[in-house]
Amino acid sequence: MIEARELTKRYGGKTAVDHLSFTVRPGLVTGFLGPNGAGKSTTMRMVLGLDTPCSGSVTVGGRSYGRLPAPLRTVGSLLDAKSVHGGRTVRKHLLGLARSNAIGRRRVDEVLELVGLTEVADQRAKGLSLGMGQRLGIAAALLGDPEVLILDEPVNGLDTEGIRWIRDLLKSQAAQGRTVFLSSHLMSEMELTADHLIVIGRGKLLADTRMREFIETNSQGGTLLRTPDEEAGRMRTLLEAHGATVQMDARGPWRVTGLTPVEIGELARGHQLAIHELTPVFSSLEEVYTNMTQSSVEFRGGVQDAEHETKELVR
Amino acid sequence: MSTLSTTSATPAFGAALAFEWTKFASLRSTRWTTAAVGLLTVLGAVFVGLSGSLQPDDTVLGGSLTLSVVSLMVAGVVGALTVCGEYSSGTIGSTLAAVPSRGRVLAAKAVLLAGMLFVIGLAACLLAYALGDAILESGKYAQGELFPSLFGIAALFAVVGVLGLAIGTLVRHAAGAVVTVVALMLLPSLFGPLFGDLQRWIAGATPTAALEKLTQTSDASHEAVGSLGAWPSLGLVAAYSVVLLVLAVTRLRRRDV
């Protein structure tokens, strides 16, 4: 369990994290979303006691990180996979961390096996590929068999197989009752992995909700509709006459909003029109997220760097 | 998951020390720089012995330890690198996540450096003296008193390692820290003469001056490095090194990583 209360961090005149309160619960994978510069990394660094909040507090399992007797055995973290000295071997890197928290040497071999780095254990870290470096970071996070995992962009640099591996790993960790908190800018990935979402923009909380609810609530949604080409014009006129909005959609000929699938079906039957496909759709997390952060940006009055921020997340 | 082979004990200072030792011993750069501390002193004795370049008024001890002043600088560099290397590689984040007490991290580094440099300093100086004594023409030079000065010299290596650690923590960048350490050891004796009577105070307070007094070399004249005795000089250097280390701990505690 991670609990942030009114967490605030300012750098000079710039507020990176602004009275942020949230709770990350055990047993779930909680995704941490926000555009670049939204304050995700800063927040995670404050959880780990690396940066000191200007005001507010954050605890892990009821204690501030600095008061944990053996922090690696409670919290495993991956903030920056490059934070390994290139001249040190994979094994020695992990062995040092293990010793710092009185974790047995055998556990080093276990996590090496777990992340699939056993064969390169005695190579220097600078020879590792980006993906292997990321696996080493994950190994370090798992070293103390922690109750809480905090991972900043863990899938960076991983190939498809690696991404799936991380997804399964995180889900199984959460299924064991652990707290998993991860940030990612890969929203499609977040949609598949996370159960719960914490969304921030400009250091402020935008949403703290279950993934499904988040999509359902913020989704534009609609119904995908496919009809025979010769009836398409009549169908469109009919639907629009009953207050629906009909748009072209990449996934099918039309996306209908304003009417439920039941209403569309009944209308079609009443007018003897054929339907080849009728699929209720929710927006993807990416769409919802883009809409949401855009409006949060507009809310702030569309200043120069806000526009920049929007471009960043649309990209 | 019951596979975790941990001991249940709360990790104590020893764990932080073991962590620092593992990091230190697992890098080629720190291993070689530390080895250089010992090698330079020993090679210096051989060189002075064979070249016959020793001033007639010098001592066997002082002559044998001619290059110990360079070794001492390298000891300071080793101290700086143990922390600057963490900043340049980015491991400082994982180090402080593993051991959140920043005072404990620096204390562990200081104990490791001091212990290691004391032993290396002691062994290297003893070997250098033995070599110098064997090679230099016997009876030509005053012998110099090996004990207890030798322990003071070894302690000075330890102190300078800690001084380098403190400077490294304050400066963070390796190049900046190395320049600062070397400047602190070299500049006062280079520019001391410009300050007239103040020279004795400026040059006399440096680790270099303390070393010259401890090795009883003829360079350690009252005009150059003041009349403060060898041991008080060592005490003075130790005192301000500790003060700098405390300052470094304070800075590290306040600083975001």
HADDOCK unambig.tbl for C-alpha pairs under 7 A between the chains (distance, minus, plus):
assign (segid A and resid 48 and name CA) (segid B and resid 97 and name CA) 6.39 0.50 0.50
assign (segid A and resid 50 and name CA) (segid B and resid 93 and name CA) 6.98 0.50 0.50
assign (segid A and resid 50 and name CA) (segid B and resid 256 and name CA) 5.91 0.50 0.50
assign (segid A and resid 50 and name CA) (segid B and resid 257 and name CA) 5.43 0.50 0.50
assign (segid A and resid 51 and name CA) (segid B and resid 256 and name CA) 4.43 0.50 0.50
assign (segid A and resid 51 and name CA) (segid B and resid 257 and name CA) 6.18 0.50 0.50
assign (segid A and resid 52 and name CA) (segid B and resid 256 and name CA) 6.38 0.50 0.50
assign (segid A and resid 66 and name CA) (segid B and resid 100 and name CA) 5.19 0.50 0.50
assign (segid A and resid 66 and name CA) (segid B and resid 101 and name CA) 6.76 0.50 0.50
assign (segid A and resid 69 and name CA) (segid B and resid 10 and name CA) 5.93 0.50 0.50
assign (segid A and resid 70 and name CA) (segid B and resid 10 and name CA) 6.18 0.50 0.50
assign (segid A and resid 70 and name CA) (segid B and resid 11 and name CA) 6.36 0.50 0.50
assign (segid A and resid 71 and name CA) (segid B and resid 98 and name CA) 6.17 0.50 0.50
assign (segid A and resid 72 and name CA) (segid B and resid 98 and name CA) 5.85 0.50 0.50
assign (segid A and resid 83 and name CA) (segid B and resid 89 and name CA) 5.98 0.50 0.50
assign (segid A and resid 83 and name CA) (segid B and resid 90 and name CA) 4.31 0.50 0.50
assign (segid A and resid 83 and name CA) (segid B and resid 91 and name CA) 4.70 0.50 0.50
assign (segid A and resid 84 and name CA) (segid B and resid 89 and name CA) 6.32 0.50 0.50
assign (segid A and resid 84 and name CA) (segid B and resid 90 and name CA) 6.64 0.50 0.50
assign (segid A and resid 84 and name CA) (segid B and resid 91 and name CA) 5.55 0.50 0.50
assign (segid A and resid 85 and name CA) (segid B and resid 89 and name CA) 5.16 0.50 0.50
assign (segid A and resid 85 and name CA) (segid B and resid 91 and name CA) 6.55 0.50 0.50
assign (segid A and resid 87 and name CA) (segid B and resid 27 and name CA) 5.92 0.50 0.50
assign (segid A and resid 88 and name CA) (segid B and resid 26 and name CA) 5.80 0.50 0.50
assign (segid A and resid 88 and name CA) (segid B and resid 27 and name CA) 5.67 0.50 0.50
assign (segid A and resid 92 and name CA) (segid B and resid 26 and name CA) 6.50 0.50 0.50
assign (segid A and resid 96 and name CA) (segid B and resid 19 and name CA) 4.71 0.50 0.50
assign (segid A and resid 96 and name CA) (segid B and resid 22 and name CA) 5.26 0.50 0.50
assign (segid A and resid 96 and name CA) (segid B and resid 23 and name CA) 6.11 0.50 0.50
assign (segid A and resid 97 and name CA) (segid B and resid 19 and name CA) 6.44 0.50 0.50
assign (segid A and resid 97 and name CA) (segid B and resid 98 and name CA) 6.64 0.50 0.50
assign (segid A and resid 99 and name CA) (segid B and resid 15 and name CA) 5.72 0.50 0.50
assign (segid A and resid 99 and name CA) (segid B and resid 18 and name CA) 6.10 0.50 0.50
assign (segid A and resid 99 and name CA) (segid B and resid 19 and name CA) 5.40 0.50 0.50
assign (segid A and resid 100 and name CA) (segid B and resid 15 and name CA) 4.73 0.50 0.50
assign (segid A and resid 100 and name CA) (segid B and resid 16 and name CA) 4.97 0.50 0.50
assign (segid A and resid 100 and name CA) (segid B and resid 18 and name CA) 6.69 0.50 0.50
assign (segid A and resid 100 and name CA) (segid B and resid 19 and name CA) 4.84 0.50 0.50
assign (segid A and resid 100 and name CA) (segid B and resid 98 and name CA) 6.39 0.50 0.50
assign (segid A and resid 100 and name CA) (segid B and resid 99 and name CA) 6.88 0.50 0.50
assign (segid A and resid 101 and name CA) (segid B and resid 11 and name CA) 5.43 0.50 0.50
assign (segid A and resid 101 and name CA) (segid B and resid 15 and name CA) 6.41 0.50 0.50
assign (segid A and resid 101 and name CA) (segid B and resid 98 and name CA) 6.84 0.50 0.50
assign (segid A and resid 102 and name CA) (segid B and resid 6 and name CA) 6.39 0.50 0.50
assign (segid A and resid 102 and name CA) (segid B and resid 7 and name CA) 6.22 0.50 0.50
assign (segid A and resid 102 and name CA) (segid B and resid 11 and name CA) 5.43 0.50 0.50
assign (segid A and resid 102 and name CA) (segid B and resid 15 and name CA) 6.19 0.50 0.50
assign (segid A and resid 103 and name CA) (segid B and resid 5 and name CA) 6.63 0.50 0.50
assign (segid A and resid 103 and name CA) (segid B and resid 6 and name CA) 4.43 0.50 0.50
assign (segid A and resid 103 and name CA) (segid B and resid 7 and name CA) 6.48 0.50 0.50
assign (segid A and resid 104 and name CA) (segid B and resid 5 and name CA) 5.13 0.50 0.50
assign (segid A and resid 104 and name CA) (segid B and resid 6 and name CA) 4.88 0.50 0.50
assign (segid A and resid 104 and name CA) (segid B and resid 7 and name CA) 6.92 0.50 0.50
assign (segid A and resid 106 and name CA) (segid B and resid 5 and name CA) 6.51 0.50 0.50
assign (segid A and resid 107 and name CA) (segid B and resid 4 and name CA) 6.12 0.50 0.50
assign (segid A and resid 107 and name CA) (segid B and resid 5 and name CA) 5.97 0.50 0.50
assign (segid A and resid 145 and name CA) (segid B and resid 4 and name CA) 6.63 0.50 0.50
